[in-house]
């Protein structure tokens, strides 16, 4: 009887951890996925798929830095999804879906600038500026050193400044 009660208690705690994970990080991961994919529908799908992967993981309870772990899953998933989407654009007879026009997508200049960046570059910008992550956190998420994250960010700032000076968003 006691062992059954402990088993139910363990299951209840596991459900609580999962609910807490969803409540605490869902919108953050959605914004991050949107920042990379630049499409609301794709970002919603990606966010759901990221949480499915995370919640099905047997290591879930043992993860210390759940935020960084989720961002790492999201990063890899969004990079793969963006590559698939790019590939699909070159296959004839497939029309790309029209993007939602919501409040997130209204800043045309920002959209134009971000579209000129590589997916990996957009991920770095979203982590640093939108999600306000430190270089140490970014390093964990992207599986690079903090110094590399800092250097890539500095180079990326220069690239964005050149795009703006060129007036490529006009």
ABEGO torsion letter per residue (X at the ends): XAAAAAAAAAAAAAAAAAAAAAAAAAAAAAAAAAAAAGBAAAAAAAAAAAAAAAAABAAAAABABAAAAAAAAAAAAAAAAAAAAAAAAABBGBBBBBBBBBAAAABAAAAAAAAABBAAAAAAAAAAAAAGBBAAAAAAAAGBBAAAAAAAAAAAAAAAAAAAAAGAAX
